[in-house]
């Protein structure tokens, strides 16, 4: 799962948690 230029290693993380990432 890619986040705004970042690559997250977990594909099961809810968008609610993703939005809290720095």
Secondary structure by P-SEA (a helix, b strand, c coil): ccccccccccccccaaaaaacc
